[in-house]
Amino acid sequence: MGTLKDAEVGSTVTVVRLNGEGAVKRRIMDMGVTKGTPVFVRKVAPLGDPVEVTIRGYELSLRKADAALIEVE
């Protein structure tokens, strides 16, 4: 188990837990990132930030700081 920040490009992972508190956690959940949701890691920018994923049928770019709050398996 690790975080979305550390997931390999081209892999599909499942959200296990959201860390963070308050507005940050709510914002991530509002983007569709919830427990049990499969996430496909599409690509990572050359300098590592942001991470582009496909979740619930749409592409989403997340900052590394936000991706580090999402525990996956």
VMD Tcl script that builds the backbone (N, CA, C; Angstrom):
set m [mol new atoms 219]
animate dup $m
set s [atomselect $m all]
$s set {name element resname resid chain x y z} {
  {N N MET 1 A 0.851 -1.173 0.000}
  {CA C MET 1 A 0.000 0.000 0.000}
  {C C MET 1 A 0.900 1.241 0.000}
  {N N GLY 2 A 0.497 2.240 -0.801}
  {CA C GLY 2 A 1.254 3.475 -0.882}
  {C C GLY 2 A 0.315 4.620 -1.179}
  {N N THR 3 A 0.848 5.671 -1.757}
  {CA C THR 3 A 0.022 6.816 -2.104}
  {C C THR 3 A -0.082 6.937 -3.622}
  {N N LEU 4 A -1.030 7.712 -4.077}
  {CA C LEU 4 A -1.218 7.929 -5.513}
  {C C LEU 4 A 0.003 8.610 -6.114}
  {N N LYS 5 A 0.695 9.386 -5.340}
  {CA C LYS 5 A 1.916 10.061 -5.793}
  {C C LYS 5 A 2.969 9.057 -6.237}
  {N N ASP 6 A 3.032 7.908 -5.590}
  {CA C ASP 6 A 4.050 6.903 -5.855}
  {C C ASP 6 A 3.614 5.828 -6.847}
  {N N ALA 7 A 2.366 5.871 -7.330}
  {CA C ALA 7 A 1.866 4.839 -8.244}
  {C C ALA 7 A 2.571 4.925 -9.595}
  {N N GLU 8 A 2.775 3.760 -10.212}
  {CA C GLU 8 A 3.453 3.676 -11.501}
  {C C GLU 8 A 2.546 4.165 -12.631}
  {N N VAL 9 A 3.141 4.823 -13.632}
  {CA C VAL 9 A 2.397 5.254 -14.813}
  {C C VAL 9 A 1.904 4.004 -15.544}
  {N N GLY 10 A 0.641 4.013 -15.952}
  {CA C GLY 10 A 0.053 2.879 -16.653}
  {C C GLY 10 A -0.620 1.871 -15.745}
  {N N SER 11 A -0.560 2.080 -14.443}
  {CA C SER 11 A -1.174 1.136 -13.511}
  {C C SER 11 A -2.552 1.615 -13.068}
  {N N THR 12 A -3.370 0.666 -12.670}
  {CA C THR 12 A -4.679 0.975 -12.102}
  {C C THR 12 A -4.634 0.621 -10.630}
  {N N VAL 13 A -4.975 1.579 -9.797}
  {CA C VAL 13 A -4.958 1.387 -8.347}
  {C C VAL 13 A -6.339 1.689 -7.787}
  {N N THR 14 A -6.583 1.267 -6.565}
  {CA C THR 14 A -7.864 1.502 -5.905}
  {C C THR 14 A -7.646 2.380 -4.683}
  {N N VAL 15 A -8.502 3.385 -4.525}
  {CA C VAL 15 A -8.410 4.292 -3.384}
  {C C VAL 15 A -8.806 3.535 -2.121}
  {N N VAL 16 A -7.942 3.587 -1.106}
  {CA C VAL 16 A -8.188 2.913 0.162}
  {C C VAL 16 A -8.621 3.916 1.228}
  {N N ARG 17 A -7.968 5.090 1.216}
  {CA C ARG 17 A -8.229 6.066 2.275}
  {C C ARG 17 A -7.801 7.450 1.820}
  {N N LEU 18 A -8.500 8.460 2.303}
  {CA C LEU 18 A -8.127 9.851 2.060}
  {C C LEU 18 A -7.605 10.441 3.353}
  {N N ASN 19 A -6.393 10.960 3.305}
  {CA C ASN 19 A -5.840 11.663 4.458}
  {C C ASN 19 A -6.147 13.148 4.275}
  {N N GLY 20 A -5.755 13.949 5.199}
  {CA C GLY 20 A -6.051 15.382 5.111}
  {C C GLY 20 A -7.286 15.711 5.915}
  {N N GLU 21 A -7.523 16.994 6.042}
  {CA C GLU 21 A -8.648 17.436 6.863}
  {C C GLU 21 A -9.374 18.599 6.211}
  {N N GLY 22 A -10.599 18.789 6.618}
  {CA C GLY 22 A -11.373 19.962 6.243}
  {C C GLY 22 A -11.547 20.183 4.758}
  {N N ALA 23 A -11.233 21.406 4.321}
  {CA C ALA 23 A -11.482 21.827 2.952}
  {C C ALA 23 A -10.671 21.031 1.933}
  {N N VAL 24 A -9.461 20.642 2.290}
  {CA C VAL 24 A -8.623 19.880 1.366}
  {C C VAL 24 A -9.258 18.520 1.073}
  {N N LYS 25 A -9.670 17.815 2.120}
  {CA C LYS 25 A -10.300 16.507 1.952}
  {C C LYS 25 A -11.614 16.635 1.186}
  {N N ARG 26 A -12.394 17.644 1.482}
  {CA C ARG 26 A -13.675 17.861 0.807}
  {C C ARG 26 A -13.455 18.135 -0.683}
  {N N ARG 27 A -12.440 18.922 -1.022}
  {CA C ARG 27 A -12.155 19.251 -2.421}
  {C C ARG 27 A -11.780 17.998 -3.201}
  {N N ILE 28 A -10.950 17.135 -2.598}
  {CA C ILE 28 A -10.551 15.889 -3.250}
  {C C ILE 28 A -11.772 14.983 -3.447}
  {N N MET 29 A -12.621 14.899 -2.450}
  {CA C MET 29 A -13.829 14.074 -2.575}
  {C C MET 29 A -14.780 14.638 -3.620}
  {N N ASP 30 A -14.883 15.952 -3.723}
  {CA C ASP 30 A -15.748 16.581 -4.721}
  {C C ASP 30 A -15.285 16.294 -6.150}
  {N N MET 31 A -13.994 15.989 -6.312}
  {CA C MET 31 A -13.468 15.647 -7.638}
  {C C MET 31 A -13.752 14.188 -7.990}
  {N N GLY 32 A -14.386 13.442 -7.109}
  {CA C GLY 32 A -14.748 12.059 -7.386}
  {C C GLY 32 A -13.806 11.033 -6.810}
  {N N VAL 33 A -12.826 11.468 -6.055}
  {CA C VAL 33 A -11.866 10.543 -5.450}
  {C C VAL 33 A -12.423 10.105 -4.101}
  {N N THR 34 A -13.024 8.918 -4.086}
  {CA C THR 34 A -13.603 8.387 -2.862}
  {C C THR 34 A -13.127 6.953 -2.645}
  {N N LYS 35 A -13.306 6.440 -1.453}
  {CA C LYS 35 A -12.857 5.097 -1.089}
  {C C LYS 35 A -13.458 4.060 -2.033}
  {N N GLY 36 A -12.598 3.148 -2.509}
  {CA C GLY 36 A -13.046 2.064 -3.376}
  {C C GLY 36 A -13.068 2.388 -4.859}
  {N N THR 37 A -12.750 3.612 -5.230}
  {CA C THR 37 A -12.784 4.029 -6.628}
  {C C THR 37 A -11.499 3.629 -7.342}
  {N N PRO 38 A -11.605 2.968 -8.514}
  {CA C PRO 38 A -10.392 2.654 -9.284}
  {C C PRO 38 A -9.848 3.903 -9.975}
  {N N VAL 39 A -8.529 4.029 -10.004}
  {CA C VAL 39 A -7.859 5.179 -10.596}
  {C C VAL 39 A -6.772 4.670 -11.541}
  {N N PHE 40 A -6.796 5.116 -12.803}
  {CA C PHE 40 A -5.765 4.755 -13.776}
  {C C PHE 40 A -4.780 5.913 -13.872}
  {N N VAL 41 A -3.503 5.644 -13.656}
  {CA C VAL 41 A -2.464 6.680 -13.715}
  {C C VAL 41 A -2.032 6.822 -15.171}
  {N N ARG 42 A -2.415 7.929 -15.820}
  {CA C ARG 42 A -2.139 8.139 -17.240}
  {C C ARG 42 A -0.716 8.603 -17.491}
  {N N LYS 43 A -0.323 9.668 -16.839}
  {CA C LYS 43 A 1.035 10.184 -17.042}
  {C C LYS 43 A 1.423 11.134 -15.921}
  {N N VAL 44 A 2.727 11.400 -15.871}
  {CA C VAL 44 A 3.281 12.334 -14.896}
  {C C VAL 44 A 4.077 13.362 -15.679}
  {N N ALA 45 A 3.942 14.616 -15.327}
  {CA C ALA 45 A 4.670 15.688 -16.008}
  {C C ALA 45 A 6.177 15.465 -15.864}
  {N N PRO 46 A 6.974 15.997 -16.789}
  {CA C PRO 46 A 8.425 15.780 -16.769}
  {C C PRO 46 A 9.104 16.101 -15.435}
  {N N LEU 47 A 8.647 17.119 -14.752}
  {CA C LEU 47 A 9.250 17.456 -13.461}
  {C C LEU 47 A 8.504 16.809 -12.287}
  {N N GLY 48 A 7.547 15.921 -12.606}
  {CA C GLY 48 A 6.856 15.170 -11.563}
  {C C GLY 48 A 5.603 15.798 -11.009}
  {N N ASP 49 A 5.265 16.981 -11.469}
  {CA C ASP 49 A 4.084 17.654 -10.925}
  {C C ASP 49 A 3.373 18.381 -12.052}
  {N N PRO 50 A 2.156 18.127 -12.406}
  {CA C PRO 50 A 1.136 17.306 -11.744}
  {C C PRO 50 A 1.114 15.861 -12.255}
  {N N VAL 51 A 0.215 15.081 -11.653}
  {CA C VAL 51 A -0.030 13.695 -12.046}
  {C C VAL 51 A -1.390 13.672 -12.732}
  {N N GLU 52 A -1.468 13.074 -13.933}
  {CA C GLU 52 A -2.743 12.993 -14.636}
  {C C GLU 52 A -3.306 11.589 -14.482}
  {N N VAL 53 A -4.553 11.509 -14.020}
  {CA C VAL 53 A -5.215 10.223 -13.793}
  {C C VAL 53 A -6.576 10.211 -14.490}
  {N N THR 54 A -7.083 9.013 -14.713}
  {CA C THR 54 A -8.449 8.846 -15.204}
  {C C THR 54 A -9.252 8.227 -14.074}
  {N N ILE 55 A -10.330 8.902 -13.718}
  {CA C ILE 55 A -11.187 8.434 -12.623}
  {C C ILE 55 A -12.638 8.719 -12.985}
  {N N ARG 56 A -13.483 7.710 -12.818}
  {CA C ARG 56 A -14.909 7.840 -13.119}
  {C C ARG 56 A -15.175 8.350 -14.541}
  {N N GLY 57 A -14.300 7.983 -15.484}
  {CA C GLY 57 A -14.528 8.323 -16.888}
  {C C GLY 57 A -14.010 9.678 -17.330}
  {N N TYR 58 A -13.307 10.397 -16.494}
  {CA C TYR 58 A -12.744 11.684 -16.924}
  {C C TYR 58 A -11.296 11.822 -16.463}
  {N N GLU 59 A -10.562 12.702 -17.163}
  {CA C GLU 59 A -9.168 12.938 -16.820}
  {C C GLU 59 A -9.081 14.018 -15.751}
  {N N LEU 60 A -8.188 13.808 -14.812}
  {CA C LEU 60 A -8.025 14.723 -13.693}
  {C C LEU 60 A -6.539 14.918 -13.437}
  {N N SER 61 A -6.115 16.150 -13.286}
  {CA C SER 61 A -4.725 16.452 -12.935}
  {C C SER 61 A -4.670 16.843 -11.466}
  {N N LEU 62 A -3.774 16.186 -10.752}
  {CA C LEU 62 A -3.621 16.434 -9.319}
  {C C LEU 62 A -2.202 16.872 -9.015}
  {N N ARG 63 A -2.069 17.846 -8.115}
  {CA C ARG 63 A -0.735 18.215 -7.642}
  {C C ARG 63 A -0.176 17.068 -6.819}
  {N N LYS 64 A 1.142 16.980 -6.777}
  {CA C LYS 64 A 1.771 15.914 -5.988}
  {C C LYS 64 A 1.373 15.996 -4.523}
  {N N ALA 65 A 1.214 17.198 -4.013}
  {CA C ALA 65 A 0.838 17.369 -2.607}
  {C C ALA 65 A -0.538 16.751 -2.347}
  {N N ASP 66 A -1.466 16.904 -3.298}
  {CA C ASP 66 A -2.789 16.307 -3.146}
  {C C ASP 66 A -2.743 14.799 -3.366}
  {N N ALA 67 A -1.953 14.352 -4.352}
  {CA C ALA 67 A -1.826 12.921 -4.623}
  {C C ALA 67 A -1.217 12.182 -3.436}
  {N N ALA 68 A -0.370 12.864 -2.672}
  {CA C ALA 68 A 0.254 12.240 -1.507}
  {C C ALA 68 A -0.756 11.996 -0.380}
  {N N LEU 69 A -1.898 12.644 -0.430}
  {CA C LEU 69 A -2.928 12.471 0.597}
  {C C LEU 69 A -3.849 11.292 0.304}
  {N N ILE 70 A -3.715 10.678 -0.870}
  {CA C ILE 70 A -4.603 9.607 -1.305}
  {C C ILE 70 A -3.877 8.270 -1.189}
  {N N GLU 71 A -4.291 7.440 -0.246}
  {CA C GLU 71 A -3.688 6.115 -0.075}
  {C C GLU 71 A -4.359 5.146 -1.034}
  {N N VAL 72 A -3.525 4.358 -1.742}
  {CA C VAL 72 A -4.037 3.412 -2.731}
  {C C VAL 72 A -3.398 2.051 -2.542}
  {N N GLU 73 A -4.003 1.035 -3.182}
  {CA C GLU 73 A -3.422 -0.306 -3.201}
  {C C GLU 73 A -3.515 -0.869 -4.599}
}
mol reanalyze $m
mol bondsrecalc $m
mol representation Tube
mol addrep $m
